[in-house]
């Protein structure tokens, strides 16, 4: 596996997002079974990816009233999907063009 262009460095510490089920070694995923691995957020408190995406895209809608203090954050979110505030469709939605960025690569799949 790679992180960006580099192979995973076994001496470095990484933060990864997995479900609590995987963290606990279910489905045979036992490589996280170590005293040095910490669970940061329990499943009961984690946000579901569909909910995060719904919130993300709702904030890009023309009806969303943005707090001016959050303008920079909004611009960064839009840029992540190769969009900008000035490029909108007829209904006022910001056009985006998500792309796979290749930060993770499976080796010997």
C-alpha positions as CSV (number, residue, x, y, z in Angstrom):
1,X,0.0,0.0,0.0
2,X,1.1,3.6,-0.7
3,X,0.4,6.9,0.9
4,X,0.7,9.4,-2.0
5,X,3.8,8.4,-4.0
6,X,5.5,6.7,-1.0
7,X,5.2,3.2,0.4
8,X,3.8,2.9,3.9
9,X,6.6,3.5,6.4
10,X,6.3,0.8,9.1
11,X,8.2,3.1,11.5
12,X,5.7,6.0,11.1
13,X,2.4,6.5,12.9
14,X,-0.7,6.9,10.8
15,X,-4.3,7.8,11.5
16,X,-6.8,5.7,9.6
17,X,-10.6,5.6,9.6
18,X,-12.2,2.1,10.0
19,X,-15.4,0.9,11.6
20,X,-15.3,-0.3,15.2
21,X,-16.1,-3.8,13.8
22,X,-12.9,-3.8,11.8
23,X,-10.9,-2.2,14.6
24,X,-12.0,-5.1,16.9
25,X,-10.6,-7.7,14.4
26,X,-13.8,-8.9,12.9
27,X,-13.8,-10.2,9.3
28,X,-10.2,-11.4,9.9
29,X,-8.9,-7.8,9.8
30,X,-6.5,-8.5,12.7
31,X,-3.6,-6.1,11.9
32,X,-4.9,-3.5,14.2
33,X,-4.9,-5.8,17.2
34,X,-2.1,-4.1,19.1
35,X,-1.8,-2.1,22.3
36,X,-0.3,0.8,20.4
37,X,-3.5,1.1,18.3
38,X,-6.1,3.4,19.8
39,X,-9.8,3.8,19.0
40,X,-10.5,7.5,18.6
41,X,-14.2,7.6,18.2
42,X,-16.7,4.8,19.1
43,X,-19.2,3.8,16.4
44,X,-22.0,5.3,18.5
45,X,-20.5,8.8,18.1
46,X,-19.1,8.6,14.6
47,X,-20.9,10.3,11.8
48,X,-22.0,8.1,8.9
49,X,-20.5,8.8,5.5
50,X,-23.9,9.2,3.8
51,X,-24.8,11.8,6.4
52,X,-21.5,13.7,6.0
53,X,-22.0,13.7,2.2
54,X,-25.6,14.9,2.5
55,X,-24.5,17.8,4.8
56,X,-21.6,18.6,2.5
57,X,-23.7,18.9,-0.7
58,X,-26.6,20.6,1.1
59,X,-24.1,23.4,2.0
60,X,-23.4,23.8,-1.7
61,X,-27.0,24.3,-2.7
62,X,-28.3,27.8,-3.7
63,X,-30.7,27.8,-0.7
64,X,-28.0,27.4,1.9
65,X,-27.4,30.6,3.9
66,X,-23.7,30.8,4.6
67,X,-22.2,32.4,7.6
68,X,-19.6,34.9,6.1
69,X,-17.0,33.6,8.6
70,X,-17.2,30.2,6.9
71,X,-16.5,31.5,3.4
72,X,-12.9,30.3,3.3
73,X,-13.9,26.8,4.5
74,X,-16.7,26.6,1.9
75,X,-14.2,27.6,-0.9
76,X,-11.8,24.9,0.2
77,X,-14.6,22.3,0.1
78,X,-15.7,23.4,-3.3
79,X,-12.1,23.3,-4.6
80,X,-11.7,19.7,-3.3
81,X,-14.3,18.8,-6.0
82,X,-12.7,20.9,-8.7
83,X,-15.4,23.5,-8.6
84,X,-15.8,27.3,-7.9
85,X,-18.5,29.7,-6.7
86,X,-18.8,31.3,-10.1
87,X,-19.5,28.1,-12.1
88,X,-23.2,27.3,-11.4
89,X,-25.9,25.5,-13.3
90,X,-29.3,27.1,-14.3
91,X,-30.8,26.2,-10.9
92,X,-27.9,27.9,-9.0
93,X,-26.1,24.8,-7.9
94,X,-22.3,24.9,-8.0
95,X,-20.9,22.6,-10.6
96,X,-18.3,20.1,-9.3
97,X,-16.1,17.5,-11.0
98,X,-14.9,15.0,-8.4
99,X,-11.9,12.9,-9.5
100,X,-10.0,10.0,-7.9
101,X,-6.7,11.6,-6.7
102,X,-4.6,8.4,-6.3
103,X,-3.4,9.0,-2.7
104,X,-3.9,5.3,-1.8
105,X,-2.7,2.5,-4.1
106,X,-3.1,-1.2,-3.5
107,X,0.0,-3.2,-4.4
108,X,-0.2,-6.9,-5.3
109,X,-4.0,-6.9,-5.5
